[in-house]
Amino acid sequence: MDFLPLGDVRTDPIINPDCLSDHVHTFYGANTLRPETTYEDLRNANGNSGNVEQNKSLYWHPTVYQVDPDTGVHRKVDIHFASTYYIWNTGAATAFPDGFKMVAGVGGIPQARANAECVAPFPCERANCESEDTSFFPATGCAELEVSMAFPTCWDGVNLDSDDHMSHVSYDLDGGRFDGECPDTHPVKFPEIQFFFRIIEYTGGSHTFADGSSFFHADYFSGWNESELQQVLDECSNYSEAANPDAWCEDFVEFRDAPKVLGEDDDIVTKLQTFQPNPPFDTLTITTEETDNVINLPRGACTGTLIPAEPTSPTSSTITGAPSSAPNLTAAPSPSSSGSRNCIDSELKFLLNRNVKSCSWVARKPEKRCNKKGVANHCPLSCHDTTGSCNVCNDSSRRFVLTTGKRKNCRWVKKFNTEARCQRDGVDTSCQATCGLCGD
């Protein structure tokens, strides 16, 4: 089962259900990231970033940051996509009960088998490639960094959670095998969840998780209907005894990206993009604290300001309105007030001095940032008061980052298959002239 990230925010519905969590997490699955999220919220969520209709679970891990050794600035690393592989012997595993929760991999426990595989390594090309800790994140660059771990497969048969969120489950007696024997204290066998995420064009050098460690831990909050999952575990049989990308049980669950065929990673991402939650979850409804391009990451359980949840459902105007990046909406005039065309910022991040930036970053200090080369025609709405950029419709002259993680420019869009490339998420907002958004 494959997922795109839902967002990055300092919440943890398992450990801190009443306040902000200790560190920033990246979430996948059911479109609800608030700390007070319940099983019912998962089941009723407005959308899901995963490709299996019945799997309404939520998965999360500490956000990955690239660290600049010279400045101390932490920049969030984009996740290409994530996958969860459920591995079991047919008829020999018990479904996760409704609302089941667990945390795994804390402190680098070896049974979790946490690993970071560097695919096609190359020398780090950053300005400063120093790294104080390469025990998990490699010092070299990688065409792809594939990060993985495994959750426990043995349950005490009673508790949906425990005080430490780990004691109600256990790894097997064989040291972390999906079919290993369970201890007497935890006799019930679950399917093994192997959790993967992938980083494209990993740069090498200093990287860290948001908790300041190099230990990969992850959280799981089951949103399955127990009886539906039990049917899959009892009836689906295939050859797979590992994290294989071509063993799907497609006769037992509904794949939103069907028909299932073995394909390239970019093909997987392209399919996932077609059914992502719309609108995407707005993390600014939880907290407005900065979590990207900062020297000091926000830390501390139950510190900071948690914005209360809305008491009622969003109105239709909220659902169909502007993108969720609040700084863009408040930092510049609306298109009508400028008297110009339908002026919009690019939805895609862009490259600036080897760093990835966004128009929301520009909007926070437009008088300083809009005068940098090419920024105004990438973020015309945010820069209008400073440069008058809404008065002219242009393509962005900056390289931008596609939702697949690849870095392109408008010349690439214009060169070949322009219509199809303009239909990729956010490309038309970056290449407005090429994609025909300028009007007459």
C-alpha positions as CSV (number, residue, x, y, z in Angstrom):
1,M,0.0,0.0,0.0
2,D,1.4,3.4,-1.1
3,F,1.0,6.9,0.3
4,L,2.0,10.5,-0.3
5,P,2.7,12.6,2.7
6,L,-0.3,14.5,4.2
7,G,1.8,17.1,5.9
8,D,4.3,17.9,8.6
9,V,3.2,19.3,12.0
10,R,4.1,19.0,15.7
11,T,1.3,16.6,16.7
12,D,1.2,13.0,17.9
13,P,-2.3,11.6,18.4
14,I,-1.0,8.6,20.4
15,I,1.5,10.2,22.8
16,N,0.1,13.7,23.1
17,P,-3.6,13.6,22.3
18,D,-4.3,16.9,24.2
19,C,-1.5,19.2,23.1
20,L,1.4,19.8,20.7
21,S,3.9,16.9,20.7
22,D,7.6,17.0,21.4
23,H,8.7,17.3,17.8
24,V,7.5,17.6,14.2
25,H,6.1,14.5,12.5
26,T,5.3,13.6,8.8
27,F,1.9,11.9,8.4
28,Y,0.5,9.5,5.9
29,G,-3.0,8.0,5.5
30,A,-6.3,9.3,6.8
31,N,-6.6,13.1,6.3
32,T,-6.7,14.1,10.0
33,L,-3.6,15.3,11.8
34,R,-5.0,16.9,14.9
35,P,-3.7,15.6,18.3
36,E,-7.2,14.7,19.5
37,T,-7.8,12.4,16.5
38,T,-10.0,9.4,17.4
39,Y,-10.7,6.1,15.6
40,E,-14.0,7.6,14.5
41,D,-12.1,10.6,13.0
42,L,-10.0,8.2,11.0
43,R,-13.0,6.3,9.6
44,N,-14.8,9.6,8.7
45,A,-11.8,11.6,7.5
46,N,-12.3,13.8,4.4
47,G,-9.9,11.9,2.1
48,N,-6.8,9.7,2.4
49,S,-3.4,9.9,0.9
50,G,-3.1,6.1,0.5
51,N,-4.2,3.8,-2.4
52,V,-6.4,1.3,-0.5
53,E,-9.9,2.3,0.1
54,Q,-10.4,0.2,3.2
55,N,-7.2,1.2,5.0
56,K,-8.1,4.4,6.9
57,S,-5.1,4.1,9.2
58,L,-2.7,6.9,10.1
59,Y,1.1,6.4,10.1
60,W,3.7,9.0,11.1
61,H,7.4,9.4,11.9
62,P,9.7,12.3,12.9
63,T,10.2,14.6,10.0
64,V,13.6,14.4,8.3
65,Y,15.7,17.6,8.1
66,Q,18.8,18.6,6.2
67,V,21.1,20.6,8.5
68,D,23.5,23.3,7.3
69,P,26.6,22.9,9.5
70,D,27.6,26.6,8.9
71,T,24.4,28.3,9.8
72,G,22.5,25.6,11.8
73,V,19.5,26.0,9.6
74,H,17.2,23.0,9.4
75,R,15.4,22.4,6.1
76,K,12.7,19.8,5.7
77,V,13.5,17.1,3.2
78,D,10.8,16.2,0.7
79,I,9.4,12.6,0.9
80,H,8.8,11.0,-2.5
81,F,6.3,8.5,-1.3
82,A,5.8,5.9,1.5
83,S,4.7,2.3,1.5
84,T,3.4,-0.2,4.1
85,Y,3.7,-3.9,3.5
86,Y,1.6,-6.3,5.6
87,I,3.2,-9.7,5.8
88,W,1.5,-12.8,7.3
89,N,0.8,-16.5,6.9
90,T,-2.8,-16.8,5.5
91,G,-5.2,-17.9,8.2
92,A,-2.6,-17.5,11.0
93,A,-2.8,-13.8,11.9
94,T,-5.3,-11.6,13.8
95,A,-6.5,-8.3,12.6
96,F,-5.7,-5.1,14.4
97,P,-8.7,-4.3,16.6
98,D,-10.6,-1.1,15.9
99,G,-8.6,1.9,17.2
100,F,-5.4,-0.1,17.9
101,K,-2.3,2.0,18.5
102,M,1.4,1.3,18.8
103,V,4.8,3.0,18.6
104,A,7.9,1.1,17.4
105,G,11.6,1.6,16.9
106,V,12.2,4.0,19.8
107,G,15.9,4.1,20.9
108,G,17.0,2.0,17.9
109,I,15.7,-1.3,19.2
110,P,17.4,-3.8,16.8
111,Q,14.2,-5.9,16.2
112,A,12.7,-3.0,14.3
113,R,15.4,-3.5,11.7
114,A,15.6,0.2,10.9
115,N,17.6,0.8,7.8
116,A,18.6,3.5,5.3
117,E,19.6,2.1,2.0
118,C,21.5,4.4,-0.3
119,V,20.7,3.6,-3.9
120,A,23.3,4.8,-6.5
121,P,25.5,6.7,-4.1
122,F,27.5,9.7,-5.3
123,P,29.8,12.2,-3.5
124,C,28.1,14.9,-1.5
125,E,28.1,18.2,-3.4
126,R,26.8,20.5,-0.7
127,A,28.8,23.6,0.2
128,N,29.7,21.9,3.5
129,C,29.3,18.2,3.7
130,E,30.4,17.8,7.4
131,S,28.2,15.6,9.5
132,E,28.7,14.7,13.2
133,D,26.6,11.6,13.0
134,T,26.4,9.2,10.0
135,S,25.1,6.2,12.0
136,F,21.8,6.3,10.1
137,F,21.8,9.0,7.4
138,P,24.7,8.5,5.0
139,A,27.3,11.1,4.4
140,T,27.2,10.5,0.6
141,G,24.5,11.6,-1.8
142,C,22.1,9.0,-3.1
143,A,19.9,9.0,-6.2
144,E,17.3,7.5,-3.7
145,L,17.5,6.9,0.0
146,E,15.0,4.2,1.0
147,V,14.3,4.2,4.8
148,S,12.5,1.3,6.4
149,M,11.6,-0.4,9.6
150,A,9.3,-3.1,11.0
151,F,6.6,-3.0,13.7
152,P,6.1,-5.7,16.3
153,T,3.9,-8.7,15.5
154,C,2.8,-10.0,18.9
155,W,0.0,-8.5,21.1
156,D,-1.1,-9.1,24.6
157,G,-4.7,-9.7,23.3
158,V,-6.3,-7.2,25.6
159,N,-5.1,-3.6,25.4
160,L,-5.5,-1.2,22.4
161,D,-2.7,0.9,23.8
162,S,-0.4,1.0,26.9
163,D,1.1,3.8,29.1
164,D,4.3,3.8,27.1
165,H,2.5,2.9,23.8
166,M,4.8,-0.1,23.4
167,S,4.3,-2.6,26.3
168,H,1.1,-4.1,24.9
169,V,3.0,-5.4,21.9
170,S,6.2,-7.3,21.5
171,Y,8.6,-8.5,18.8
172,D,8.7,-12.3,18.4
173,L,11.2,-14.6,20.0
174,D,13.1,-15.0,16.8
175,G,14.3,-11.4,16.8
176,G,11.8,-9.8,14.4
177,R,10.4,-12.2,11.9
178,F,6.8,-12.0,10.6
179,D,6.2,-15.7,11.4
180,G,8.3,-15.9,14.5
181,E,6.9,-17.4,17.7
182,C,5.3,-15.0,20.1
183,P,6.2,-14.9,23.8
184,D,3.6,-16.1,26.3
185,T,3.0,-12.6,27.5
186,H,2.0,-11.5,24.0
187,P,0.4,-14.6,22.4
188,V,-1.7,-13.0,19.7
189,K,-0.1,-12.9,16.2
190,F,-0.5,-9.7,14.1
191,P,0.5,-9.2,10.5
192,E,3.9,-7.6,10.3
193,I,3.9,-4.0,9.1
194,Q,7.0,-3.0,7.3
195,F,7.1,0.8,6.8
196,F,9.1,2.5,4.0
197,F,9.6,6.0,2.9
198,R,11.8,7.3,0.1
199,I,13.8,10.4,-0.5
200,I,14.8,11.3,-4.1
201,E,18.1,13.1,-4.8
202,Y,19.3,12.8,-1.1
203,T,22.1,15.3,-0.9
204,G,24.3,13.7,1.8
205,G,26.0,15.6,4.5
206,S,24.3,16.4,7.8
207,H,20.7,15.1,8.3
208,T,18.6,14.4,11.4
209,F,15.2,13.4,12.5
210,A,13.0,16.1,14.1
211,D,13.7,14.7,17.5
212,G,17.4,15.4,17.1
213,S,18.3,11.7,16.8
214,S,19.3,9.3,14.1
215,F,16.9,6.6,15.3
216,F,14.0,5.8,13.0
217,H,10.8,5.3,15.0
218,A,7.3,5.4,13.8
219,D,3.7,5.4,15.1
220,Y,0.6,3.4,13.9
221,F,-3.0,4.2,14.6
222,S,-5.2,1.5,12.9
223,G,-8.2,2.8,11.0
224,W,-9.2,-0.6,9.5
225,N,-12.6,-2.1,10.1
226,E,-11.4,-5.2,12.1
227,S,-13.7,-7.7,10.4
228,E,-12.8,-6.4,6.9
229,L,-9.1,-6.8,7.6
230,Q,-9.6,-10.2,9.2
231,Q,-11.2,-11.5,6.0
232,V,-8.1,-10.4,4.0
233,L,-5.8,-12.1,6.5
234,D,-7.9,-15.3,6.4
235,E,-8.5,-15.6,2.7
236,C,-5.8,-13.8,0.7
237,S,-2.9,-16.0,-0.2
238,N,0.2,-15.2,-2.3
239,Y,3.8,-16.0,-2.6
240,S,5.1,-13.0,-0.6
241,E,7.0,-13.4,2.6
242,A,8.8,-10.0,2.4
243,A,8.2,-6.4,1.3
244,N,7.4,-7.2,-2.3
245,P,5.8,-4.6,-4.5
246,D,3.8,-7.0,-6.6
247,A,1.8,-9.0,-4.0
248,W,-1.4,-7.0,-3.7
249,C,-4.4,-9.1,-2.6
250,E,-6.4,-7.0,-5.1
251,D,-9.3,-9.4,-5.0
252,F,-9.9,-8.6,-1.3
253,V,-9.3,-4.8,-1.1
254,E,-10.1,-1.9,-3.4
255,F,-7.1,-0.2,-4.9
256,R,-7.8,3.4,-5.8
257,D,-5.0,3.2,-8.4
258,A,-6.2,-0.1,-10.0
259,P,-5.4,-2.0,-12.2
260,K,-2.3,-2.9,-10.2
261,V,0.8,-3.4,-12.3
262,L,4.5,-3.4,-11.3
263,G,5.8,0.0,-12.3
264,E,8.4,2.7,-11.7
265,D,8.3,4.9,-8.6
266,D,7.4,8.0,-10.6
267,D,4.4,6.1,-12.1
268,I,3.3,5.2,-8.5
269,V,3.5,8.8,-7.5
270,T,1.6,10.1,-10.5
271,K,-1.3,7.7,-9.8
272,L,-1.3,8.7,-6.1
273,Q,-1.5,12.4,-7.0
274,T,-4.9,11.9,-8.7
275,F,-6.8,11.1,-5.5
276,Q,-5.1,13.1,-2.8
277,P,-7.3,14.9,-0.3
278,N,-8.8,18.1,-1.7
279,P,-8.3,20.5,-0.1
280,P,-5.1,19.2,1.5
281,F,-4.9,19.4,5.3
282,D,-4.0,22.8,6.4
283,T,-1.5,22.5,9.3
284,L,-1.9,26.2,10.1
285,T,-5.3,25.2,11.6
286,I,-3.3,23.4,14.3
287,T,-0.3,25.7,14.9
288,T,1.3,28.6,13.1
289,E,4.8,27.9,14.4
290,E,7.6,27.7,11.8
291,T,8.9,24.2,11.0
292,D,11.0,24.8,7.9
293,N,14.2,26.8,7.3
294,V,14.7,27.4,11.0
295,I,17.8,27.3,13.2
296,N,16.0,25.9,16.2
297,L,13.3,23.3,15.6
298,P,10.2,23.6,17.8
299,R,10.5,21.1,20.6
300,G,8.9,20.2,23.9
301,A,5.8,18.2,24.6
302,C,2.8,20.4,25.4
303,T,4.6,23.6,24.7
304,G,3.5,26.2,22.1
305,T,0.0,27.2,21.1
306,L,-2.5,24.6,19.9
307,I,-5.2,26.2,17.9
308,P,-8.6,24.8,18.9
309,A,-10.4,22.6,16.5
310,E,-13.3,24.2,14.5
311,P,-16.6,23.4,16.3
312,T,-18.4,22.9,13.0
313,S,-17.6,21.4,9.6
314,P,-16.0,23.7,7.0
315,T,-18.4,25.6,4.8
316,S,-18.5,25.1,1.1
317,S,-16.7,28.3,0.5
318,T,-13.8,27.1,2.7
319,I,-13.6,23.8,0.8
320,T,-13.5,25.3,-2.6
321,G,-11.6,28.4,-1.8
322,A,-7.9,29.4,-2.0
323,P,-4.9,27.2,-1.3
324,S,-4.2,26.5,2.4
325,S,-1.0,28.5,2.7
326,A,-2.2,31.3,4.9
327,P,0.8,33.7,4.5
328,N,0.0,33.9,0.7
329,L,-3.6,35.0,1.5
330,T,-2.7,37.8,3.9
331,A,0.7,39.1,2.6
332,A,-0.5,40.4,-0.7
333,P,-3.6,42.0,-2.3
334,S,-6.2,39.9,-3.9
335,P,-6.2,39.8,-7.7
336,S,-9.3,42.0,-7.8
337,S,-7.8,44.7,-5.6
338,S,-4.8,44.9,-7.9
339,G,-7.0,45.5,-10.9
340,S,-5.0,43.0,-12.9
341,R,-5.4,39.4,-14.3
342,N,-6.1,36.4,-12.0
343,C,-2.8,36.7,-10.2
344,I,-1.7,33.6,-8.4
345,D,1.5,32.3,-6.8
346,S,3.1,29.1,-7.9
347,E,2.0,26.1,-5.9
348,L,5.4,24.5,-6.3
349,K,8.5,25.2,-4.3
350,F,11.5,26.7,-6.1
351,L,15.3,26.6,-5.8
352,L,17.2,29.6,-4.5
353,N,20.9,29.3,-3.9
354,R,20.6,25.5,-3.7
355,N,17.9,25.8,-1.1
356,V,14.3,24.9,-1.6
357,K,11.8,27.8,-0.9
358,S,8.1,28.4,-1.2
359,C,5.9,31.4,-1.9
360,S,4.7,31.3,1.7
361,W,8.3,31.8,2.7
362,V,8.5,34.8,0.3
363,A,5.2,36.2,1.7
364,R,6.6,36.5,5.2
365,K,9.2,39.1,4.1
366,P,8.3,40.2,0.6
367,E,10.2,43.5,0.8
368,K,13.4,41.6,1.3
369,R,12.8,38.4,-0.7
370,C,10.9,39.5,-3.8
371,N,13.9,41.4,-5.1
372,K,15.9,38.2,-5.5
373,K,16.3,37.2,-9.1
374,G,13.2,35.4,-10.5
375,V,11.3,35.3,-7.2
376,A,8.6,37.9,-8.2
377,N,7.5,36.0,-11.3
378,H,7.4,32.7,-9.3
379,C,5.4,34.3,-6.5
380,P,3.6,37.3,-8.2
381,L,0.8,37.5,-5.7
382,S,3.0,37.6,-2.7
383,C,5.3,40.1,-4.4
384,H,2.8,42.5,-5.9
385,D,3.0,45.2,-3.3
386,T,6.8,45.2,-3.6
387,T,7.3,44.8,-7.3
388,G,3.9,45.2,-9.1
389,S,4.4,41.7,-10.3
390,C,0.7,41.0,-10.8
391,N,0.6,43.5,-13.7
392,V,2.6,41.1,-16.0
393,C,2.1,37.4,-16.7
394,N,5.3,35.5,-17.0
395,D,6.7,32.0,-16.6
396,S,8.8,31.4,-13.5
397,S,12.5,31.7,-14.3
398,R,13.4,29.6,-11.2
399,R,13.8,25.9,-11.2
400,F,10.9,24.4,-9.3
401,V,10.4,21.1,-7.5
402,L,7.7,18.8,-8.9
403,T,5.5,16.8,-6.5
404,T,7.6,13.8,-7.6
405,G,10.7,15.5,-6.2
406,K,12.2,16.1,-9.6
407,R,13.6,19.6,-10.3
408,K,12.5,21.2,-13.6
409,N,11.9,24.5,-15.3
410,C,9.5,26.1,-17.7
411,R,11.8,25.4,-20.7
412,W,11.3,21.7,-19.9
413,V,7.6,22.2,-19.9
414,K,7.6,23.9,-23.2
415,K,10.1,21.5,-24.9
416,F,7.9,18.4,-25.3
417,N,4.4,17.2,-24.5
418,T,3.5,20.6,-23.0
419,E,-0.2,20.0,-22.5
420,A,0.4,16.9,-20.4
421,R,3.2,18.5,-18.4
422,C,1.0,21.5,-17.6
423,Q,-1.5,19.2,-16.1
424,R,1.0,18.0,-13.5
425,D,0.2,19.3,-10.0
426,G,1.3,23.0,-9.7
427,V,3.1,23.2,-13.1
428,D,0.6,25.5,-14.6
429,T,0.9,27.9,-11.7
430,S,4.7,28.0,-12.2
431,C,4.6,28.3,-16.0
432,Q,1.6,30.5,-16.4
433,A,2.4,31.8,-19.9
434,T,3.4,28.5,-21.3
435,C,0.3,26.8,-19.8
436,G,-2.1,29.5,-21.0
437,L,-3.1,31.1,-17.7
438,C,-2.3,34.6,-18.9
439,G,-5.4,35.2,-20.9
440,D,-5.6,37.6,-23.8
